[in-house]
Amino acid sequence: MNREPVSRELFDEVMVPNYAPGSIIPVRGEGSRIWDQDGREFVDLQGGIAVTCLGHSHPGLVGALTDQAEKIWHLSNVMTNEPALRLAKTLCDLTFAERVFFANSGGEANEAAFKLARRYAWEHFGPEKNEIISFTSSFHGRTLFTVSVGGQPKYLEGFEPAPGGIHHATFNDLESVRKLISKEKTCAVVVEPIQGEGGVMPADPEFLKGLRQLCDENDALLVFDEVQSGVGRTGHLYAYEMYEVIPDILSSAKGLGGGFPVAAMLTTAKVAASLGVGTHGSTYGGNALACAVAQKVIDTVSQPEILKGVKARSERLQKGMMAIGERYGVFSEVRGAGLLLGCVLTEKWQGRAKDFLNAGLDEGVMVLVAGANVVRLAPSLIIPEPDIEDALERFEAAVKKVTETSK
């Protein structure tokens, strides 16, 4: 077994260079704290980009994984398994859904959603009804199909030709959708209730309600990408509940496994019928290990006290970050919902989000960015209050250093 010392430099020697990881290598986590190879401690406001929704090494998740690992790990989809069935039943009981398809990542869940939307339209209306409307600045994954539906051309550059039949409207602009939608050609409208990679931009309630109406009028399916906004992140199990707009298809991943790879596509029985035997599949989707962990995540996150706590923690973080922003003139607003927050840089600091991320690491707090102009926060849904206070103190020290060195 190879036990040679591992350093950040080894990444450049052995890994494909599509990532640019920071200089530290975390080796241990507990709750909302992380320690690196040198024993340095960090308060984690990244949450693995809205993934570790119950923090690190959560005893309930460790127990669920260990228990299942001693039973059965993997079965092909020639058979089903108990954890997958229990999890699917739970998701149907707690949401609008009547049917579930399991995958391994948000990109795969969205791939399934988009394929289902086209297949449903093909079966019910004919092959000409295949167009998908998405939105500029959206993000739906990195497969060729999902990156094409996403509204950020930089992620598609060099990978063309892209799948056709995809149009992009303007987020929060219902009129731009009305100009594109067609009863004869549009099979689906795909939207994030809160654009994550696009700057933590929440949808206007009336915009989503308008999308629902337009889809109904044009026999199109409404698809919600809740890969980032789902599993308690907004203080609701899924954000569609907050908006009181029910989609036809919903994709879920990230927080669903609390750090273990798992994803789900939720839909109605009528729509699900279009993915008959052999039309779609996944080798690891519905894996017994993943579903056992996800069951514990959903059982925990869906508790009213957990969801209520998300809102209280959100208020403290928003208030704290806005106060820092005002003291140093760095944030114009803090937007988002629950514990998916975006701190928008003022005009003077536009383009400098990465500087605040790096300074935060130096001070022992881990934050994210959403583009060059937004500092993003997506911590554990159960981050303790003392950790929030500590994180705010450390981040203020980081902001102070950035602003002082830029004078």
Salt bridges, closest charged atoms under 4 A:
ASP12 OD1 - ARG8 NH1 3.22
GLU30 OE1 - ARG28 NH1 3.90
GLU41 OE1 - ARG33 NH1 2.95
GLU41 OE1 - ARG394 NH2 2.90
ASP44 OD2 - HIS56 NE2 2.81
ASP67 OD2 - LYS71 NZ 3.16
GLU82 OE1 - ARG86 NH2 3.39
ASP93 OD2 - LYS89 NZ 2.82
GLU131 OE1 - HIS167 NE2 3.06
GLU175 OE1 - ARG178 NH1 2.91
GLU197 OE2 - ARG376 NH1 3.12
GLU206 OE2 - LYS209 NZ 3.79
ASP216 OD1 - ARG212 NH2 2.90
ASP219 OD2 - LYS183 NZ 3.98
ASP225 OD2 - HIS140 ND1 2.70
ASP248 OD2 - ARG212 NH2 2.89
GLU333 OE2 - ARG335 NH1 3.50
ASP355 OD2 - ARG352 NE 2.19
GLU363 OE2 - LYS401 NZ 2.76
ASP387 OD1 - ARG33 NH2 2.85
GLU389 OE2 - ARG316 NE 2.61
ASP390 OD2 - ARG33 NH1 3.01
ASP390 OD1 - ARG394 NE 3.05
GLU396 OE1 - ARG327 NH2 2.98
